[in-house]
Amino acid sequence: MAWQIEKNSEKKICFICGFAIQPYVPCVCREEDEKVVECAHLSCFKKQHPEEFEQLQK
């Protein structure tokens, strides 16, 4: 379950701030069994997990 930067076709809820992530806006997601389990705004994820965010940027 690695984090990936994606653009979902559906509205998701950021697990960090609780606000909606609009469709087709880049966000950080992690999947389990090919289903999206958690999503976060890029800015929220960067604040909470700066090291992991740096790895995604590479």
Number of C-alpha atoms within 10 A of each C-alpha: 11 9 15 16 17 14 15 18 10 10 12 20 15 20 16 14 11 11 12 14 20 16 13 12 14 15 22 22 24 17 14 10 7 8 8 13 12 16 24 24 24 17 13 16 21 15 11 11 11 13 11 13 19 10 10 13 8 5
